[in-house]
Each structure stands twice: as structure tokens, then as C-alpha cells.
């Protein structure tokens, strides 16, 4: 395995340039299109959960994680949504005046977006031993229009993308340098990612298992594996203990898994969010009478099993629709658009005529170059294993259940595709022979040296 160079002055300057470009594009969008962060911005590529305001309000007043739940109209203690983003907003709300909470969150997301581009720069440099790939990955993330537009949306897409990049970076670093701090932070990053989005919990479990296996090849690897495991458990422990006290059973993140499986596996499922017809037909009235959300979800679990066993062909078709909706969003198939115009008003003229072609072109290029890069990185498979795991396990829960109307579920996954796309673009240049050769022959020949 080729040694990893220390960060040089050139590397540091390029990293700073990538972060500044990312911060500048996001700050420019907030200032020019979102009233300096006071508004949602004219365009949305992600929909905020309807329970967010209630959750943040209850956390701010009495630190209760309570809100209305599906098929219920009363506020109650719940675990049907991931706690990460409401917790983050509530913590920020304790530090600032409530009147500026929304704008503070948007500027915080601006910073997280800039750091995400920097993390992919560092990840690509470490994994592929190429400064060209690193710069391309960082710039693609910095200029990614979906992430720029999402900076003004109060939803978890930006934070989840940052935490996925953080987990990938610490996973690559810990598997190569076998350091105690990197291993501990890797476990904590995986726990934070799962708390931010419950759908990413399978990826967190698989990534932790991969690192435990990889640590067997490292000096004192048992210690580094133990630290990563402890970091993961410590990160999840407060939420699991709370759910144990509330429900009497260990709920890792959410208790609504069967609800999401039902949304993607009912007679009216489209691969996207639950339709009004599905929500108001049987057994909606029966479920509304059940006092506890977990009892409702258990009842839905029975329906899911009957639907899958009774209609296997339709189940496979719905999985295909869910996969397509994960990539493009359901609204792209029904209305032909990748973004919604927000309630705050029409976008400026320069944005109104440019965003459709920019978003469509970006998505097409990202998917095609990303798939090609995934194939071309085979020679780097041992170093790039965290990225390969993300390429499979991040979209899988959405394919098995359902996606959304817009690109919200896919936003963290965009970083994975952009990293692969950067490798593809680098292979089109003079360094392609070294990059195709892989880590065994990179060594001193790599153009990053």
C-alpha cells in the first residue's frame, strides 16, 4: 500500500481554495436569493419534514421529543423521525435569539457545506493518492447546484451530506494510519450520521463491521476496532436509553421502519411519498384509534408482509420505481422538474431560466460519470472501500421502502457520485495510466507527488 504524503503548502492552499469557493457560492446564494439567510430561498430541492417545527418547539421549551405522528393528530413522545436535525436546531436555538434561529441555521449550513467540499478533497487525496482527483472532487462538491440550493432549506440534507463525508474521511484515515483518535471519531461520526438520518443506519452498521475486519490487519488493530465500536455505541447510547425508558424496548433510531416500508409497499405506492389515497383508505381509521405509534406501525408491518407475499411482481416494480425516484425525485416523473418554487416568491430572472438546464445537466453528468468512476476505481478498491460501501448501502433503504417528491433522500449520496465523477474526469487527463494502475503502482509516479 502506497504511503500517504503529509499535507504540503500546495495541498493546504488548494484545500483552502476549495473551501472558500464552496463557502462563497453558498453565501452568495443566501445573500442574493434568500434575503441574507432570512428566507427559504426561491427554490427547493428538498422538503422539510412537517413535524420539524413541533419537535424543535417542544425541545426548546421542555426538552420533549414530541410531535403529531402518522395516523395520529395528537402530540406525543415519539421516535418516528430521526432526532439529529431537531436536536441540532434546538441546541442552536439555546445559543441565539429565537427570532434569528432560522437565519443562523442557514448560515451554519453554509459552513457545513463548505467543510463538506473540503472533506471530499481530503478523502479523495488520501484514497486515490492524486491531487488532481482531490481538487476535482472538492470543486465538484463546492459548485454542486443541488447542495447550493439546499443551503437555504431547513432540512437535514446539508447536515447529512457533511456527516457522510466526515465518516468517509475518518474511515479512510483510520484504516490507513491506525490512530486512536481517528478510530474513535470514526465511530462517533457513524453514530451522528445514523442519528441525523435513520435510513443511513444500515450503512453505519456495515461500515463499522468493515472497519472491525480491516483492523485485524493493523498493528494493535484490536484496540482501534474497540475504540471505533465504543465511539459508535457512545454516540447512540443517549437516544437508545431514552427509547428504552419510553417504550421498554431498544429502538436504535426510529420505530417507524414498518411505516416507511408500508409507504413503498401498499396498493397505491408509487415509489415516492405516501399518497393521500393511501393515507385515507383502510386501515387509516383503525390505526387512528390505536394510542401508541409503535402499535400502528406493527399493524402496518402485517400489511407489508401480505402485500409482498401476495403481489411479488408489483413489489419488484415498486422497487424499481423507488430506485428511480431516489435518483430523480418523483416530481421529475410526474411534473418534469427537479426543484420546487418556494412560497417566498419567484426566483430572479437569471436563476429562473438557468436552473432547469443546470440541474438536469448536473444530474445526468453526475450519474453517468459516477457510474463510470465506480468501475474505474476497481484497482483502488481496498483504499476506497468506505466509498464502495456508501455506493451500495446509502440508497438501499430507500429502494426497499420509498423515496420522496424531490431530491432530499439523494443529497448525501451526491458526494459519493461526485467523488467517483472526479476520478473519471482525472482519468481523461495525462494521469490516467497511473490512476488505472491502482495503488500497487502509484507510489512516486502519482502526479500528486
N, C-alpha and C positions, 0 to 999 in steps of 0.2 A: 504494500500500500504506500502510495507516494506521500511524502511528508507535507504537512500544511505549513506554508510560509506565515511568518508573523506579519501583521499589518504594517505596511510601509507608509511613508509620507504620501506617495502617489495614491495608494489604496485609500488612505484616510481622506484625501482631498476629493477623490471620486465618490466615496461614500457620502461625504458632506454635500457634494453637489446633487446627488440623487435625493437625499433627504430634503434639501432646500427646494428642488424642483417639485417634489411631492407636496411639501408644505405650501409653496407658492400657488400651485394650481388649486388646491383645496381652499386656501384662504381667499384667493381671488374669486372663486365661485361664491363663497359665503358673503363676501363684501359686495359683489356686483349683482348677485341674483337672490340672495337670502337676507337682505337688509342687515348686513354685518352680523349674521348669525341669529337675528331676532325672529326670522320666519323659517318656514319649512323649505323654501326654495320653490321654483316653479315646476320642477319635475320630480317624480318619484320613481325609483326602480325597486323599491321595497315597501311593503305595507307594515306599519307598526301594529302590534297585537292590540286588540280592543281593550284588553284588561290592564294595559300598562298604567294608565292614569290612576285607576283604583288601587293597584298594587303599590305604586310609588306613594300615593297619598296615605295609605294605611301604614306603610313602613315608616313614613316621616312622622306620623302622629303617635303611633303606639308600637311600632316595630312588629306589626302583624302582617304576615304574608297572606292577605285575604282579598278576594275579588269574586264577582259572579263567575260561574263555571258553565261549560256547555250543558244545555238542557236544564239549567237552573237559573233562577232570577234573583237569588239572594246572595249577598256577600257572605263568604265563609272561609275559614282557613283552608288553604288549598295547596296542592303540589302539582297542578295540571299544566303549569308552564315552567320553563326554566327560570331559576331565580337570579341569574347573573346580572342581566341588564337592569332589572328593577332595583337590585341591591346597589349597583353602581350609581344609578340616578339618585337613590335615597342618600347614599353617602356623600355625593356631591352636593345634594340639597342641604345637608347639615353644615356644609362649609361655606355656602353662599346664600344670598338672599333668594327666597323662592321666586321673586319676580324675574331673576336672571338665570334661573336654573336651566331653562331650555337653551338659551344662547351659550351658557357655559358648557353644556353637554356638546353642542355643535362644535365649539372651538376645541374641546377635548378630543372629539372625534377627528378633527383636523390634525391634531398632533399624533393620534394613534395611526391615522392613515399614512402620515409621513414616516413614522417609525416602521410601519409595515413594509414600505418600499425598501428602507434600509436593511431590515431583517432578511428580505429575499436577496438583496445584494450580498450580504454576508453568507447566507446559506448557499447560494449558487457558487460563490468563490471557494468556499470550503469543500463543497461536494464535488464540483467539476474541475477544480484546480485551474480555473480560467477567469482572468479579469474581464475578458470580453463578454463571457456569459453573465458574469456578475453585473456588469454595467447595463447590459441589455435587460436583464431581469429587473433590476432596480428601476430603470427608466420606464419599462412597460408597466410596472406597478404604479409608478409615480403619475403616469399620464393616462391610466385606465379610466375611461369616462364613467363606467358604472360606479366605481369607487368614489370618484369625484362628486357625482350627483348624490350618492348615498350619504355623503358627509353631512348634509343638511337634514337628514331624516332621523327622527328619534326612534331608532330601532337598533337591533343588535348586530346588523350586518358588518359594520366597520369594526366593532369590538371583536366579533368572532373571527374576522379575517386577520386581525392583529394577533390574537391568541393562537390561531393556527400557525401563522408564520413564526411566532415565538416557540411553539412546540417543535416545529420542524428544525429550527436553528439549534435549539438545545439538544434535540435528539441526535442531530448530526455531530454536534460538538462532543457530547458525552460519549458517543460510540467510538470516537477517534482519540480523544485526549484522556478519557477515563478519569476525569476530575470529580471530586466530591461535590463541589458547588454546582457544576453543570448537571450532574445526575439528580441532585435534589431539586434544582429548578426545573428540570425536565418533567419530573413527576408533578410538581406544582402547576406547571403550565398545562399539562394534560387535564388535571383536575379543574382548573379555571376554565378551560375550553369546554369541558363537559357541562359545567355549571352554566356557562353562557348559552350553550345550545345542547339540549338533551339528545338531539339526533346525532351529535358527534361523540356520544359516549362509546359506541362500538369502536370507533377509530381510536379513542383513547385507550380502551382495553387492549386492542390488538397491538398498538404501538408500544404500550408498556410491556406486553408479553414478548414482542420482538427485542426490546432492549434487554430484558432479563436473559434471553437466549444469547444475544450478542455479548453481554458482559462476561459470559463464560470464557471468551477468548482474550479478555483484558487482564492485565496484571491487577490482582486484588479485585477482580470483577465482582465477586460476591458482595463486596462492600458497596460498590457503585450501584449494583442492582437493588440492594436493600435500601439505599438512600432514595433511589427513584421510586420504589414501591412506597416507602414511608411518606415521601412528598405527595404522592397521589392520594394516599389514604388520609393524610392530614388535611389536604385541600377539600376532600369530600365529607370529612367527618362531621362538621357542624350541621350541614344540611341533612345528612343521614340520621343523626341523632334527633334532630327536630322532627323528622318524619316518623321515626320510631316512637317518639313520645306522643305524636298526634294520632298515628294510625295503628300502632302496635306491630308494625312490620317494617323491615328495612327497604325503603323506597330509595334507590340510588339517586335519581334526579326527579323524574316525574312519574305520576301514577296514571297518566293518560295515554299510555302506549297503545292500548286497545282502541281508544277513541280515534287516534290517527290512523291505525290500521283499518278501522271501520270507514273513515272518510275515503280511503282509497280502495275499499273492498265492499261497497254496497251497490245495490242495483242501479243507482244513479251516479256512481263515481265516474269522474272524467279525467282523473289523474291530477287535477288541481284541487283547490279548496272545496269544502263541503257546499253543495248547492242548497238553495232554500227548500227545494222539493224534498231532498233527503233529510233535512233538519226538521221538517214539519210533518213528515209521514210517520207511520208506526215504525218503531215504538216510542216516538217522542213523548206522547202523553204519559205512557207508563214510566219512562225514565224520569220525567219531571217529578213524579211522586216519590222517588227514592231520595232519602235525605242526604246520603253521602255520595260524593262524586265517584269514589272508587267502586261503589256498588253499581253505579250507572255504567262505568267503563267495563266492569266484569260482565255485565249483561250484553254490552256491545261485543265483547270478545266471543261470546257464543254465536252471535250473528256472523261475525267474521269467519269463524270455522265452518259454519253451514254454507256460507256463500262461496268460500274457496273450494270446499269439497263438492258442492252441488253444481258449480259452474266453473270448471277448470279452464276452459278455453277463454271465457270472458276475463278470468283472473289474469291470464297471461297477457291478454290485450290491454288490460288496465295497467299492468306493469310497464308495458311499452309506452303507454300514454304518460304515465308518471315520469318515466325517464326523459321523454321529450319535453314535458312541462318543467322538469328540473333544469334543463339546459336553456330553454327559451321562455318559460313562463306561459301559463295557459292563455293569457290575453294576447299573446303573439299569434296563436292559432285561431282565436275567436274574433279578434278585432284588428290584428295585424300591427300591433305596436308593442314596443319593449318598455315604454315608460308611460306613466300617467301624468296628466297635468294636475298639479296640486290645487287645493281650494284657494290658495293665496293669489291666484291670478295667472294670466297667460305669461309664458316666457318671453324674454326680449326677442326682437326680430332676428338678431344674429343667432340666437340659440334655437328659436322655433324652426328655422329652415335647415339648420345643420344637424340637430341631434338625431333625427331618424336615420340618416345615412351613416352618421358616425357610430351610433350604437349597433346598427345592423352589420356594418363592415367590421367593427371590432369583434363582435361575437363570432362572425364567420371565420375571420382570420385567427382568433384565439383558439377556437375548437380545432380547425384544420392543422395549424402549426403545433398545437399542443399534442394532438394525437401522433403526429409525425415525430415530435420530440420524444414522446414516451417510448416509441420504438427505437429511436436512435440512441437513447441513453442506456441501452442494454449493457454495454461494456462498463458502465458505471453503476451497475445495479446494487453492488454491496454498499457503496458510499451513499447512493441515492435512495436507499430503502425507505426512509421515512416519507419521501415524496411518493414512492410507488404505493405505499400503504394508504396514503391520503387519496391517491387517484382511484382506489377501489372502495375504500370504506367510508369516505365522506359522502358520496352520492348514494350508496347502497340503502341506507334507511329511508331516503325519500323515494327511491324506486320501489321499495317494498310497501310503502304507505302512500304518500301523495306529496306533490309539490304545492306551489302557490300560484296566484294570478300573475305575479311579477317575478323578478329575478332574485328575491330575497334568499331562498334556500341555496342558490348557487354562488352568492357573492364570496364567501370564504374560499370556495373551490376555485374561483378565478385565479387566485395566486398560484395554485398548483399548475393550472394550464398555462399561465403566463411564464412560469419558470421553464416549463418544457418548450414553450414557444421561443424563449430566448436562446435555448440550446440549439433549436432548429435554425434560427437566424444566424447564430455564430458558426454553424456548420456550413453555411453558404459562403463563408469567407475563407481566407488563407489558412486558418487554424483547423480546418475540417479533418485533416489526416490525423492530427494529434487527438482531437476530440473523439473521433470514431474509434481510435485505437484503445481508448479507455485508460483506466488508472494504471494498468500494468506498464504502459509505455509513456505515460505523461511526463513524469519526473521533470527533468530540467528542460525538456523540449517544449513544455507548455508555454504558450505565448504570454501567459500571465507572469512569467519569470523574466 
